[in-house]
């Protein structure tokens, strides 16, 4: 993790801690983020991650905070940046948060090599880079939400995302069901099981 945090920014770990304290003020202990480097299932779109959904467990509480952060980053409600060792910061494309591989960022806060290459366009000399969250934007979002706010209704949230995603067609091509399920797993995690996805897909797809 970067040793120096620029004014106005926070690390992924700090952001998750603040989200946890806001969403689960009575249950969040402050030690949950320590699981990021221990339990790899939390940063992967896998069945094991779905089993960690209960906020009664540390892994479950961290999972809730993770899904919230992924959702707001993908929606562009909060725009992350990635910082090089030399202090230069660049915007992190919000669309990348739909890619399950991007979850590797949450393990250490550092961009893995394959993402550095993808974002910088070259392999040679790809420097260490950290993903940072703008503090004012996250605080504003959490302030509007209020302490202890429940996550949005998954049916309503998923329908809105699905309609938007299907509408983003290129040359008349619609994204496949398999492709959307992969993206949905990354964005909504254990809040959206396959049965619910299938039901909502059938109701939305025309």
Secondary structure, DSSP 8 states (H G I E B T S, - for coil): --S---TTEEEHHHHHHHHHHHHTTTT--S-GGGGGGT-GGGGS-SHHHHTT--TTSHHHHHHHHHHHHHHHHHHTSS--EEEETTS-EEE--GGGGGSGGGGGHHHHSB--HHHHHHHHS--TT---EEEEEEHHHHHHHHHHH-TT-----HHHHHHHHHHHHHH--BTTB---HHHHHHHHHHHHGGGS-HHHHHHHHHHH--
